[in-house]
Amino acid sequence: MKFVSLCGTLTLLCISLSGQTPIDTAETVSIGGIRQYISLKGKDRSLPLLLFLHGGPGRSVMQYADNFTHRLQEHFVVVQWDQRQTGRTRELNTSNTALSLRLFQTDTHSLIDTLLRRFGKQKLYLAGHSWGTSLGFYIAENYPELLYANIAIGPMINQLESERIALAHMQAQALEKGDASAARELSLVHIPFESGEQLYFHRKWLGELSGARKNLSKDYVIDWARIWLRTFNEASQRNLLTTLTEIRCPVYFFTGRTDYQTNSSITEKYYLMLQAPKKGFFWFERSGHSIPSSEPLRMQSIIIDTILPETFTIQKAATLISNQH
């Protein structure tokens, strides 16, 4: 019988390669009174679960998720989820309840409970990007016993302050360059955003600041804001520096060196003051806000080579020791 170590150095978590049961499926689950769409992929269904919470809100990553999870699928059952009013879930049914941060928090908890029951597990890994981190921190704060670790990628820590810092920086840059168009449009922006147009101007020039220079559709941003701006602003109101200073599960932060959207200096400050049983901070030198797209291999390597052996092994060892007494 052959054995493989999940972390390459420890044998405590060895699993048999014989009799593996791969999983690669997409299905709907009943969450919050509607059908919600998930996909599950892993080389063996006995592997630990990793639930990925997409950004946005309203931004499904289902179609290209393999690009940043293909290595993770060797070590986890990776679960992607189109949150309500998003992607395939929206195609199945529209939300029968007004959108709110609390609704998405409840949906997240319900999905985690569903996954743990289905796979007969006590814990899972939670990875969130941007907006998804606001849901991840809610779970880590209120249900830490359900998590091996919370992985926050480009996290929303104090989003209003992050937007203000970026706005001030962009306004100073426009003044320095004598860019009248940028100065005029940025002068119309208020924090928190009051309209889709304000958000568009902010993100348009933020793209210039970060070097993205992509053609951002004003119509797209305004349409998005009609559905999502209120909920996004609600999530942005929270300042974790003052409201969540201790988390009772391992927490890891991934931040891009040039992330101005969820300001990297705020993330670093929060990491330094946060109390947690285990925590880690990782700079992504070639990234701004979109780490899963810009550095997917390094992101996966850290989760596999650092976070997994630091958390799953420890938890498993504690369980084995407890069972012996």
C-alpha positions in Angstrom: 0.0 0.0 0.0 1.4 3.4 -1.0 1.1 6.6 1.1 1.5 10.3 0.3 2.0 13.1 2.8 -0.3 16.1 2.3 2.6 18.4 3.3 5.5 16.4 2.1 7.3 16.4 5.5 4.8 15.0 8.1 3.4 11.5 8.0 0.5 12.2 10.5 -1.8 13.1 7.7 -0.9 10.3 5.2 -3.7 9.0 3.1 -3.9 5.9 1.1 -3.7 6.3 -2.6 -5.7 3.1 -3.1 -9.4 3.3 -3.3 -9.4 7.1 -3.9 -12.8 8.6 -4.8 -12.3 11.7 -6.9 -15.0 14.4 -6.9 -15.9 16.7 -9.8 -19.4 17.8 -9.7 -21.7 20.9 -9.9 -25.0 21.0 -8.2 -27.6 23.1 -6.3 -28.2 23.2 -2.6 -31.1 24.8 -0.8 -29.7 27.8 1.2 -31.7 30.7 2.5 -34.9 29.5 0.9 -33.5 29.4 -2.7 -31.4 27.1 -4.8 -27.7 28.1 -4.8 -25.1 26.7 -7.2 -21.8 25.1 -6.0 -19.0 23.1 -7.6 -16.8 20.6 -5.8 -13.5 19.4 -7.2 -10.8 17.3 -5.6 -8.7 14.1 -6.2 -10.3 12.4 -3.2 -13.5 13.3 -1.4 -11.8 12.4 2.0 -9.5 15.5 1.7 -10.2 18.6 3.8 -12.7 21.0 2.4 -11.8 24.4 1.2 -14.6 26.8 0.5 -13.8 29.9 -1.6 -15.8 33.0 -1.2 -15.7 35.2 -4.3 -15.4 38.9 -4.5 -17.6 41.6 -5.8 -20.2 41.2 -4.4 -21.9 39.7 -7.4 -18.7 38.5 -9.2 -18.7 34.8 -10.0 -15.4 33.1 -10.6 -16.8 29.8 -11.5 -15.8 29.8 -15.1 -12.1 30.4 -14.4 -11.7 29.0 -10.9 -9.5 26.1 -12.1 -6.8 28.7 -13.0 -6.2 29.4 -9.4 -7.3 26.2 -7.7 -5.9 23.4 -9.9 -3.0 22.6 -7.5 -5.3 23.0 -4.5 -7.5 20.3 -5.8 -4.7 17.8 -5.2 -4.9 18.6 -1.5 -8.4 19.7 -0.8 -12.0 19.3 -2.0 -12.3 22.8 -3.4 -15.8 24.3 -3.2 -16.8 27.3 -5.4 -20.1 29.0 -4.7 -22.1 31.5 -6.8 -23.7 33.6 -4.0 -27.3 34.7 -4.3 -28.0 37.0 -7.2 -24.7 35.9 -8.8 -23.8 33.7 -11.7 -25.6 30.4 -12.0 -27.5 31.0 -8.7 -29.1 34.0 -10.3 -29.9 32.0 -13.4 -31.7 29.5 -11.2 -33.7 31.9 -9.2 -33.6 35.5 -8.0 -33.3 36.3 -4.4 -36.7 36.2 -2.6 -35.3 38.5 0.1 -33.9 42.0 -0.1 -30.1 41.9 -0.3 -28.2 42.7 2.9 -24.8 41.9 4.5 -26.6 39.9 7.1 -28.4 37.8 4.5 -25.0 36.8 2.9 -23.5 36.1 6.3 -26.4 33.7 7.1 -26.1 32.1 3.7 -22.4 31.5 4.3 -23.0 29.9 7.6 -25.7 27.7 6.2 -23.6 26.5 3.3 -20.7 25.6 5.7 -23.1 23.6 7.9 -24.4 21.8 4.8 -20.9 20.9 3.6 -19.7 19.7 6.9 -22.8 17.5 7.4 -22.5 16.1 3.9 -18.8 15.2 4.2 -19.0 14.2 7.8 -16.4 16.7 8.9 -16.1 19.1 11.9 -14.1 21.9 10.2 -13.1 23.3 6.8 -10.8 25.9 5.4 -12.3 29.2 4.3 -10.6 31.4 1.7 -12.2 34.8 0.7 -11.2 37.4 -1.8 -12.1 41.1 -1.3 -15.9 41.2 -0.5 -15.6 37.5 0.3 -13.4 38.3 3.2 -16.2 40.3 4.9 -18.1 37.0 5.0 -15.0 35.1 6.1 -14.3 37.4 9.0 -17.9 37.0 10.1 -17.6 33.2 10.3 -14.1 33.4 11.9 -15.5 35.8 14.6 -18.7 33.9 15.3 -18.0 30.3 14.4 -14.2 29.8 14.8 -14.8 26.2 15.9 -15.8 25.4 12.3 -12.6 26.6 10.7 -9.1 25.1 10.4 -8.1 28.5 9.1 -9.5 31.7 7.6 -7.5 32.9 4.6 -8.1 36.6 3.7 -7.0 37.6 0.2 -7.0 41.4 -0.5 -9.2 41.7 2.7 -11.7 44.4 3.6 -10.4 45.6 6.9 -11.4 49.3 7.1 -12.8 49.8 3.6 -14.0 53.4 4.0 -10.6 54.5 5.1 -9.0 52.5 2.3 -11.3 54.3 -0.3 -10.4 57.7 1.3 -6.7 57.0 1.2 -6.9 56.0 -2.5 -9.1 59.0 -3.3 -6.7 61.5 -1.7 -3.7 59.8 -3.5 -5.5 60.0 -6.8 -6.5 63.7 -6.3 -2.9 64.6 -5.4 -1.6 62.7 -8.5 -4.1 64.5 -10.7 -3.0 67.9 -9.3 0.7 67.0 -9.8 0.2 65.9 -13.4 -2.1 68.8 -14.2 -4.8 66.3 -15.3 -7.9 68.4 -15.3 -10.2 65.6 -16.4 -9.1 63.3 -13.5 -9.3 66.2 -11.0 -12.9 67.1 -12.1 -14.2 63.5 -12.0 -12.5 62.7 -8.7 -14.0 65.9 -7.1 -17.4 64.4 -7.6 -16.6 61.3 -5.5 -17.8 61.0 -1.9 -16.9 58.2 0.5 -19.0 56.2 1.1 -20.0 56.1 -2.5 -23.4 57.7 -3.2 -23.9 56.4 -6.7 -22.6 54.1 -9.4 -21.1 57.1 -11.2 -19.0 58.0 -8.2 -17.8 54.4 -7.9 -17.0 54.4 -11.6 -14.9 57.6 -11.4 -13.0 56.2 -8.3 -12.3 52.8 -9.9 -11.5 54.3 -13.3 -8.7 56.4 -11.9 -7.7 53.7 -9.4 -6.9 51.5 -12.4 -4.6 54.2 -13.7 -3.0 54.5 -10.3 -2.4 50.7 -10.0 -1.2 50.4 -13.6 -4.2 48.3 -14.7 -5.4 50.7 -17.4 -8.3 48.5 -18.4 -11.3 49.9 -20.2 -13.9 50.0 -17.4 -17.4 50.3 -18.7 -19.4 53.0 -17.0 -22.7 51.4 -17.9 -21.5 48.1 -16.3 -20.5 49.8 -13.0 -23.8 51.8 -12.8 -25.8 48.6 -13.5 -23.8 46.8 -10.8 -24.4 49.6 -8.3 -28.2 49.4 -8.7 -28.1 45.9 -7.3 -25.0 45.9 -5.1 -23.9 49.3 -3.9 -26.0 49.4 -0.8 -24.8 46.0 0.4 -21.2 46.8 -0.5 -21.4 50.1 1.5 -22.9 48.2 4.4 -19.9 45.8 4.4 -17.5 48.8 4.0 -18.8 50.5 7.2 -17.1 48.0 9.5 -13.6 48.8 10.8 -12.1 45.5 12.0 -9.3 47.5 13.7 -11.8 48.5 16.4 -14.5 45.8 16.1 -12.6 42.6 15.8 -9.3 42.6 17.6 -9.2 38.9 18.4 -10.1 35.8 16.4 -10.1 32.3 17.9 -8.9 30.4 14.9 -5.8 30.6 12.7 -5.9 33.6 10.3 -3.7 34.3 7.2 -3.5 37.4 5.2 -2.5 37.7 1.5 -2.0 41.2 0.2 -0.6 42.7 -3.0 2.2 45.2 -2.7 0.3 47.7 -4.9 -3.2 47.0 -3.6 -4.8 50.4 -3.3 -8.4 49.1 -3.4 -8.1 47.2 -0.1 -5.2 49.2 1.2 -2.2 47.0 1.9 -0.9 49.2 4.7 -4.2 48.9 6.5 -4.0 45.1 6.1 -0.5 45.0 7.6 -1.5 47.2 10.5 -4.5 44.9 11.3 -2.3 41.8 11.1 0.2 43.2 13.6 -2.4 44.1 16.2 -4.8 41.1 15.7 -4.7 38.4 18.4 -5.1 34.8 17.1 -3.9 31.4 18.0 -1.9 31.4 14.8 -1.5 34.0 12.1 0.5 34.7 9.0 1.1 37.5 6.6 2.3 37.2 2.9 3.2 39.9 0.5 2.6 39.4 -3.2 5.2 41.7 -4.8 3.8 41.4 -8.3 0.2 41.9 -7.4 -2.4 44.6 -6.7 -5.9 43.6 -5.7 -6.3 40.5 -7.8 -3.9 38.0 -6.4 -5.8 34.9 -7.6 -5.4 36.1 -11.2 -1.9 37.7 -10.9 0.0 35.2 -8.8 -2.1 32.0 -8.7 0.7 29.5 -8.3 2.3 31.3 -5.3 -1.1 31.7 -3.7 -1.7 28.0 -4.0 1.8 27.1 -2.9 1.5 29.0 0.4 -1.8 27.4 1.2 -0.5 23.9 0.5 3.1 24.2 1.8 2.6 26.5 4.8 -1.0 26.8 5.9 -2.1 23.2 5.5 0.8 21.7 7.6 0.5 24.4 10.2 -3.2 24.0 10.8 -4.6 20.7 9.7 -1.8 18.6 11.1 -2.0 20.3 14.5 -5.8 19.9 14.6 -5.5 16.3 13.6 -2.8 15.6 16.2 -4.9 17.2 18.9 -7.8 15.0 18.0 -5.7 11.8 18.0 -4.2 12.6 21.4 -7.7 13.4 22.8 -9.1 10.1 21.5 -6.3 8.2 23.3 -7.3 9.5 26.7 
